[in-house]
Amino acid sequence: MKRKKTIQRMKKNSENNIQPIQVDPISGEYYLVIPEWIANELSWYEDTGIKFSVECGEVILSENEND
């Protein structure tokens, strides 16, 4: 008997995927904390260059390939 092999993607708890935009009290710059599990999953480390883009009203973060 043949079985169909399916790959299940891990879904993280959506309530834990919400991060507030914060403001640095000294510089006044906005920042967003990337959760550790996302950095680990994408193999992002300190000083990894992150590229921001906006598509259809959503912010897309990706690793800067030019670094």
N, C-alpha and C positions, 0 to 999 in steps of 0.2 A: 504494500500500500504506500503510495506516494503522499508526502505531506507538503503543503505549501509553506514555504519559509517566509515569514514576514519580519520586518525590522520595526521595532517599537522605538520611537523617539521619546527620550525622557522629557516629561513636562514638569516644570518647576511650579510650585505653588504660586498662583498669580497674585495672591495677597502680599507675598514677600518680594514681588518683582517691582514694586512701586518705590521710587526714591524721590524725595523732595528736592527741588532746586534750592541751593543754599547760597548765601552771600558771605564772602569773606569780610569780617568786620573792619579789617585794616585797609585792604586794597579796594573793597567795594565790588570786586569781580564775582560773577556768578560761577558756581561750580556744581558738579553732580558726582556723587560717589558711585563708582562702578562696583557692584557686589563682587566679593572674592570668588564666588563660584563661577561668575561669567569670565573673569580674568583667567582663572584656572582652565576653564573649558576651551578658551581661545588661545591659550598659551601667551597671554599678555603679561608682561612684567613691568616693573618700574622703568620709566623712560621709553616705553613702547610708544611710537608715534601713532596717534589716533586721528583719522580723518572724519570730519563732520560733513554731512550733506542733508538737504531737505528734499523729500520727494512726496508729492501728494499730501502735504501737510504733516508728514512724519519725519522725525530726525533719524538718520541712519548713521551709525558709527561703524567704521571699518579701520583695519590696520593700514597705515600708510606704507605702501609698498616701496616708496622711494627712500626709506630710512635704511 
